[in-house]
Amino acid sequence: MKPYFKFFILEKTKASSLQEKEVIQSLWSGYGKIKRFLLEGSDLKSVVVKNVQLPKKSNHPRGWNSDISHQRKLKSYQVESNFYKNYSKQSIARLPKCFAIEQKDDEVLMVLEDLDAAGFPIRKQNVSWSEIESCLEWVAKFHANFLGKEPIGLWKVGTYWHLETRPQELEVLDDVVLKKTATAIDKKLSNCKYKTFVHGDAKLANFCFSKDGKVAGVDFQYVGGGCGMKDVAYFIGSCLYEEDCERLESKILDTYFSHLHNSLGEKNQELEKEWRDLYHVAWADFHRFLKGWSPEHWKINSYSERITKQVISNLCN
């Protein structure tokens, strides 16, 4: 980290000194690191710092190195900065407080609340139903919070797999029928009456758990406008195998909409009807991306194939 940024952290946290404790993770394709720093002389004992650094040579783990990919990532970090600056304080869903953001030359620095220290130190790879419900409640709160708002400074259409931003993956997709209907699937979602901000990458790995089962969400690079079912379908696909995705489908949606109505303070039956009908469409939309991006991925399964074929059939009739 450049000395300039170290002084910036000290200034914004009113700390007398700082010490790097650990690298939490490297950012995708070598675009920087997320680190935890210990502070002295500040009311804050620690902060998490997301340091985005443009790589001299992109090193995508699946070989997707291109200017399109680079520009998408650059915009994603600008979107995340804008979200923290302009929207995060409005959120009723728990997320890290943002203490400061700075951009200099080819680097961006985000100084964020340490959620481990704030009581959310647990990360999960396997989840119980109660933990799934906690995440669905978080997603519902997030959607309720930003329902009907214009995503100014964010992605016009949220999610990292949005069709317009993924022409390469569509080009190599060998499912001819899905390839032909990809635009129709995208339009079906984009033309919904009720729109909110979607998190855009609401996978299990982006939720931090407390000991009493509460959750906080992180990673807001792909926040943008859209149908809330995109987050719900993607989240469920990130933590359940196909048998449970199918077996629990009604329970998942009932639970999500119960929390959504509770967060809205009223039951919006028109919204629920529209979004329930789009759950499978959202699932098919991500399935389209996945089959082009990583055809051997474990998430490509018979449940997703059946849903997608039914969605295509409905759109063509």
GITA-V65743 format. One record per pair of residues at least 12 apart in sequence whose C-alpha atoms are under 8 Angstrom apart, sorted by the first residue. I is the first residue (numbers start at 1). J is the second residue. D is the distance in whole Angstrom. If there is no record, write none. Layout:
BEGIN
i->I j->J d->D
i->I j->J d->D
END
This chain:
BEGIN
i->1 j->51 d->8
i->5 j->109 d->7
i->9 j->111 d->7
i->12 j->99 d->7
i->12 j->100 d->7
i->13 j->42 d->6
i->13 j->43 d->8
i->13 j->44 d->7
i->13 j->99 d->8
i->14 j->41 d->7
i->14 j->42 d->6
i->15 j->39 d->6
i->15 j->40 d->6
i->15 j->41 d->5
i->15 j->42 d->4
i->16 j->39 d->8
i->16 j->40 d->6
i->16 j->41 d->5
i->16 j->42 d->7
i->17 j->39 d->6
i->17 j->40 d->5
i->17 j->41 d->7
i->18 j->37 d->6
i->18 j->38 d->6
i->18 j->39 d->5
i->18 j->40 d->6
i->19 j->37 d->5
i->19 j->38 d->5
i->19 j->39 d->7
i->20 j->35 d->7
i->20 j->36 d->6
i->20 j->37 d->4
i->20 j->38 d->6
i->21 j->35 d->8
i->21 j->36 d->6
i->21 j->37 d->5
i->21 j->38 d->6
i->22 j->35 d->6
i->22 j->36 d->5
i->22 j->37 d->7
i->23 j->35 d->4
i->23 j->36 d->6
i->24 j->36 d->7
i->27 j->52 d->8
i->28 j->60 d->7
i->29 j->58 d->6
i->29 j->59 d->5
i->29 j->60 d->4
i->29 j->61 d->7
i->30 j->54 d->8
i->30 j->55 d->6
i->30 j->58 d->7
i->30 j->59 d->6
i->30 j->60 d->8
i->31 j->52 d->6
i->31 j->53 d->5
i->31 j->54 d->5
i->31 j->55 d->6
i->31 j->58 d->8
i->32 j->50 d->8
i->32 j->51 d->6
i->32 j->52 d->5
i->32 j->53 d->5
i->32 j->54 d->7
i->32 j->55 d->8
i->33 j->50 d->6
i->33 j->51 d->5
i->33 j->52 d->7
i->34 j->48 d->7
i->34 j->49 d->6
i->34 j->50 d->4
i->34 j->51 d->6
i->35 j->48 d->6
i->35 j->49 d->5
i->35 j->50 d->7
i->35 j->51 d->8
i->36 j->48 d->4
i->36 j->49 d->6
i->36 j->114 d->8
i->37 j->49 d->7
i->46 j->113 d->8
i->46 j->114 d->6
i->46 j->117 d->8
i->47 j->111 d->7
i->47 j->112 d->6
i->47 j->113 d->5
i->47 j->114 d->5
i->48 j->111 d->6
i->48 j->112 d->5
i->48 j->113 d->6
i->48 j->114 d->5
i->49 j->109 d->7
i->49 j->110 d->6
i->49 j->111 d->5
i->49 j->112 d->6
i->50 j->108 d->8
i->50 j->109 d->6
i->50 j->110 d->5
i->50 j->111 d->7
i->50 j->112 d->8
i->51 j->107 d->7
i->51 j->108 d->6
i->51 j->109 d->5
i->51 j->110 d->7
i->52 j->77 d->8
i->52 j->107 d->5
i->52 j->108 d->5
i->52 j->109 d->6
i->53 j->106 d->6
i->53 j->107 d->5
i->53 j->108 d->7
i->54 j->106 d->6
i->54 j->107 d->7
i->58 j->70 d->8
i->68 j->165 d->8
i->72 j->165 d->7
i->76 j->221 d->5
i->76 j->222 d->6
i->77 j->221 d->6
i->78 j->221 d->8
i->79 j->153 d->6
i->79 j->154 d->5
i->79 j->155 d->7
i->79 j->220 d->8
i->79 j->221 d->6
i->79 j->222 d->7
i->79 j->223 d->7
i->80 j->154 d->8
i->80 j->219 d->8
i->80 j->220 d->5
i->80 j->221 d->4
i->80 j->222 d->7
i->80 j->223 d->7
i->81 j->101 d->7
i->81 j->110 d->8
i->82 j->153 d->6
i->82 j->154 d->7
i->83 j->153 d->8
i->83 j->154 d->7
i->83 j->220 d->7
i->83 j->223 d->8
i->84 j->98 d->6
i->85 j->98 d->8
i->85 j->101 d->8
i->90 j->145 d->8
i->91 j->142 d->7
i->91 j->145 d->6
i->92 j->141 d->6
i->92 j->142 d->7
i->92 j->145 d->7
i->93 j->138 d->5
i->93 j->139 d->8
i->93 j->141 d->5
i->93 j->142 d->5
i->93 j->216 d->7
i->93 j->217 d->8
i->94 j->138 d->7
i->94 j->215 d->7
i->94 j->216 d->5
i->94 j->217 d->6
i->95 j->216 d->5
i->95 j->217 d->5
i->95 j->218 d->6
i->96 j->112 d->6
i->96 j->113 d->5
i->96 j->114 d->7
i->96 j->115 d->6
i->96 j->216 d->8
i->96 j->217 d->8
i->96 j->218 d->7
i->97 j->112 d->6
i->97 j->113 d->5
i->98 j->110 d->7
i->98 j->111 d->6
i->98 j->112 d->5
i->98 j->113 d->6
i->99 j->111 d->5
i->99 j->112 d->6
i->99 j->113 d->7
i->100 j->112 d->7
i->115 j->208 d->8
i->115 j->216 d->8
i->119 j->210 d->6
i->119 j->211 d->8
i->120 j->208 d->5
i->120 j->209 d->5
i->120 j->210 d->4
i->120 j->211 d->7
i->120 j->214 d->8
i->120 j->215 d->7
i->120 j->216 d->7
i->121 j->208 d->6
i->121 j->209 d->6
i->121 j->210 d->6
i->122 j->208 d->6
i->122 j->209 d->5
i->122 j->210 d->6
i->122 j->211 d->7
i->123 j->205 d->7
i->123 j->207 d->7
i->123 j->208 d->5
i->123 j->209 d->6
i->124 j->204 d->7
i->124 j->205 d->7
i->124 j->208 d->8
i->124 j->209 d->8
i->125 j->204 d->7
i->125 j->205 d->7
i->125 j->239 d->8
i->126 j->239 d->7
i->127 j->239 d->7
i->130 j->213 d->8
i->131 j->213 d->6
i->133 j->252 d->8
i->133 j->255 d->7
i->133 j->256 d->8
i->134 j->213 d->7
i->134 j->214 d->6
i->134 j->215 d->6
i->135 j->207 d->7
i->135 j->215 d->7
i->136 j->232 d->7
i->136 j->255 d->7
i->136 j->256 d->6
i->136 j->259 d->8
i->137 j->256 d->6
i->137 j->259 d->6
i->137 j->260 d->7
i->138 j->215 d->7
i->138 j->216 d->7
i->138 j->217 d->8
i->139 j->199 d->8
i->139 j->231 d->7
i->139 j->232 d->7
i->140 j->256 d->6
i->140 j->257 d->7
i->140 j->259 d->6
i->140 j->260 d->5
i->140 j->263 d->7
i->141 j->259 d->7
i->141 j->260 d->6
i->141 j->263 d->6
i->142 j->197 d->8
i->142 j->198 d->8
i->142 j->199 d->8
i->143 j->196 d->6
i->143 j->197 d->6
i->143 j->198 d->7
i->143 j->228 d->6
i->143 j->260 d->7
i->144 j->196 d->8
i->144 j->260 d->6
i->144 j->263 d->6
i->144 j->264 d->6
i->145 j->263 d->8
i->145 j->264 d->8
i->146 j->196 d->5
i->146 j->197 d->6
i->147 j->194 d->7
i->147 j->195 d->6
i->147 j->196 d->4
i->147 j->197 d->7
i->148 j->194 d->7
i->148 j->195 d->6
i->148 j->196 d->5
i->149 j->195 d->8
i->149 j->196 d->6
i->149 j->197 d->7
i->150 j->225 d->7
i->151 j->197 d->7
i->151 j->224 d->6
i->151 j->225 d->6
i->154 j->222 d->8
i->154 j->223 d->6
i->154 j->224 d->5
i->154 j->225 d->8
i->155 j->222 d->7
i->155 j->223 d->6
i->155 j->224 d->4
i->155 j->225 d->7
i->156 j->224 d->5
i->156 j->225 d->5
i->157 j->190 d->8
i->157 j->224 d->5
i->157 j->225 d->5
i->157 j->226 d->6
i->158 j->197 d->7
i->158 j->198 d->6
i->158 j->199 d->7
i->158 j->200 d->5
i->158 j->222 d->6
i->158 j->223 d->5
i->158 j->224 d->4
i->158 j->225 d->5
i->158 j->226 d->6
i->159 j->198 d->7
i->159 j->199 d->7
i->159 j->200 d->4
i->159 j->201 d->6
i->159 j->222 d->5
i->159 j->223 d->7
i->159 j->224 d->7
i->159 j->230 d->8
i->160 j->200 d->6
i->160 j->201 d->7
i->160 j->222 d->6
i->161 j->286 d->7
i->161 j->289 d->6
i->162 j->186 d->8
i->163 j->182 d->8
i->163 j->183 d->8
i->163 j->186 d->7
i->163 j->289 d->8
i->166 j->289 d->8
i->169 j->289 d->7
i->169 j->292 d->5
i->169 j->293 d->5
i->170 j->288 d->8
i->170 j->289 d->7
i->170 j->292 d->6
i->171 j->292 d->8
i->172 j->292 d->6
i->173 j->288 d->8
i->173 j->291 d->6
i->173 j->292 d->4
i->173 j->293 d->8
i->174 j->292 d->7
i->175 j->291 d->8
i->178 j->288 d->7
i->178 j->312 d->7
i->179 j->288 d->8
i->181 j->312 d->7
i->182 j->285 d->7
i->182 j->288 d->7
i->184 j->315 d->7
i->185 j->281 d->7
i->185 j->284 d->8
i->185 j->285 d->6
i->185 j->312 d->8
i->185 j->315 d->8
i->186 j->285 d->7
i->188 j->281 d->8
i->189 j->226 d->7
i->189 j->227 d->6
i->189 j->278 d->7
i->189 j->281 d->7
i->189 j->282 d->7
i->190 j->226 d->6
i->190 j->227 d->7
i->192 j->227 d->7
i->192 j->274 d->7
i->193 j->274 d->8
i->194 j->227 d->7
i->194 j->271 d->6
i->194 j->274 d->8
i->195 j->225 d->6
i->195 j->226 d->5
i->195 j->227 d->5
i->195 j->228 d->7
i->196 j->225 d->6
i->196 j->226 d->6
i->196 j->227 d->6
i->196 j->228 d->7
i->197 j->223 d->6
i->197 j->224 d->5
i->197 j->225 d->5
i->197 j->226 d->6
i->197 j->227 d->8
i->197 j->228 d->8
i->198 j->223 d->6
i->198 j->224 d->6
i->198 j->225 d->6
i->198 j->226 d->6
i->198 j->227 d->7
i->198 j->228 d->6
i->198 j->230 d->7
i->198 j->231 d->6
i->199 j->220 d->6
i->199 j->222 d->6
i->199 j->223 d->5
i->199 j->224 d->7
i->199 j->231 d->7
i->200 j->220 d->8
i->200 j->221 d->8
i->200 j->222 d->5
i->200 j->223 d->5
i->200 j->224 d->7
i->200 j->230 d->8
i->200 j->231 d->6
i->201 j->219 d->8
i->201 j->220 d->8
i->201 j->222 d->7
i->201 j->231 d->7
i->201 j->234 d->8
i->202 j->231 d->6
i->202 j->232 d->8
i->202 j->234 d->7
i->202 j->235 d->5
i->203 j->234 d->7
i->203 j->235 d->5
i->203 j->236 d->8
i->203 j->238 d->5
i->203 j->239 d->8
i->204 j->235 d->6
i->204 j->238 d->6
i->204 j->239 d->6
i->206 j->218 d->5
i->206 j->219 d->7
i->227 j->275 d->7
i->228 j->275 d->7
i->229 j->275 d->6
i->229 j->276 d->8
i->229 j->278 d->7
i->229 j->279 d->5
i->229 j->282 d->6
i->230 j->279 d->7
i->230 j->282 d->5
i->230 j->283 d->7
i->232 j->279 d->8
i->233 j->279 d->7
i->233 j->280 d->8
i->233 j->282 d->6
i->233 j->283 d->5
i->234 j->283 d->7
i->234 j->286 d->7
i->237 j->299 d->7
i->241 j->299 d->8
i->242 j->301 d->7
i->242 j->302 d->8
i->242 j->303 d->6
i->242 j->304 d->8
i->243 j->303 d->8
i->245 j->303 d->8
i->246 j->303 d->7
i->253 j->276 d->7
i->257 j->272 d->7
i->280 j->307 d->6
i->280 j->308 d->7
i->280 j->311 d->7
i->281 j->308 d->7
i->281 j->311 d->6
i->283 j->304 d->7
i->283 j->307 d->8
i->283 j->308 d->7
i->284 j->304 d->7
i->284 j->307 d->7
i->284 j->308 d->5
i->284 j->311 d->7
i->287 j->300 d->7
i->287 j->304 d->7
i->287 j->308 d->8
END
